[in-house]
């Protein structure tokens, strides 16, 4: 998959602007997410305590909310950070991990949808559940195809005014009117914990960049797919893939 000029333009902005991304993400993926952002040129920060999160959300360029290891105190911190980011005019992205499968996080995600996320990144089942459509899923895994979730994504985009990203073998990115598709990647991306969650952080960063937001987010998906392909070609399994993936992101510009 060769990068186009829009992808290279977005990558240039990642490298030169180094957006500061406030990641309120799950405990399992924090280090991997931080390394992915650093490899692309962004700057990660994991600030969770409610008082600090509320303050930091105004300082960061974008906020990520990932509900993978949600607790009641963390939900309160997240809500305060979202409200602070919205008041400051900063974009925020929702990753609704396993929404629909578990009641507490499902209620929370539906509640914070009223705070108008800038983008939502999820698998097919998660997006269909958020849109109120019947979906299949097993915990964090989807049993629906990304293509089957496109109508739900378009409806959810129109409902929330957010850009919706449905990820799978092909990623679909839509604002309800326009839709971009990004193919590529490798099956090893599903065998390493954190690639999807890290993509949500990259989407959050893309929301802070100048230019067309839909195109910037599509470019972000392309970065991850392209790095996945290159890492798979150089690795021997999930362990070496994870390291090769970070290196591939770091070397994207040189290899383009």
HELIX and SHEET records of a PDB file:
HELIX    1   1 UNK A    5  UNK A   17  1                                  13    
HELIX    2   2 UNK A   30  UNK A   40  1                                  11    
HELIX    3   3 UNK A   50  UNK A   59  1                                  10    
HELIX    4   4 UNK A   72  UNK A   87  1                                  16    
HELIX    5   5 UNK A  103  UNK A  112  1                                  10    
HELIX    6   6 UNK A  113  UNK A  115  5                                   3    
HELIX    7   7 UNK A  124  UNK A  130  1                                   7    
HELIX    8   8 UNK A  147  UNK A  149  5                                   3    
HELIX    9   9 UNK A  150  UNK A  160  1                                  11    
HELIX   10  10 UNK A  187  UNK A  190  5                                   4    
HELIX   11  11 UNK A  195  UNK A  207  1                                  13    
HELIX   12  12 UNK A  213  UNK A  234  1                                  22    
HELIX   13  13 UNK A  238  UNK A  250  1                                  13    
HELIX   14  14 UNK A  252  UNK A  255  1                                   4    
SHEET    1   A 8 UNK A  43  UNK A  45  0                                        
SHEET    2   A 8 UNK A  20  UNK A  24  1                                        
SHEET    3   A 8 UNK A  62  UNK A  66  1                                        
SHEET    4   A 8 UNK A  91  UNK A  95  1                                        
SHEET    5   A 8 UNK A 119  UNK A 123  1                                        
SHEET    6   A 8 UNK A 163  UNK A 167  1                                        
SHEET    7   A 8 UNK A 170  UNK A 174 -1                                        
SHEET    8   A 8 UNK A 179  UNK A 183 -1                                        
SHEET    1   B 2 UNK A 137  UNK A 138  0                                        
SHEET    2   B 2 UNK A 141  UNK A 142 -1                                        
END                                                                             
